């Protein structure tokens, strides 16, 4: 499995997690597929890390969306942002350009019409602030 496919699996799991709460008898493991192949470690790191850091990530998103609450963003757009921000700031093993490009590509395939520009702008601003 390629990393792009792995990111798609993470996005799908985060999307499912939005609609089915853990209190309904499901834990985070119920959202990931069974055959994750050679990307299992990466998928689990990004998925669980994104869930664990969600509040901090959402605060960052709110800071850079100027008055927009995270809940107002389309479900897939906000989850693309969440996982990209986690990979960019917390995971730290993937080059910045790759994280941003992969988020843009995911948004082209799964996001809203304006998502690629929006996500690029947010991630670019966030990264510039982080490195200064």
Secondary structure, 3 states (H helix, E strand, C coil): CCHHHHHHHHHHHHHHHHHCCHHHCCCHHHHCCCCCHHHHHHHHHHHHHHHHCHHHHHHHHHHHCCCCCHHHCCHHHHHHHHHHHHHHHHHCCCCHHHHHHHHHHHHHHHCCCCHHHHHHHHHHHHHHHHHC
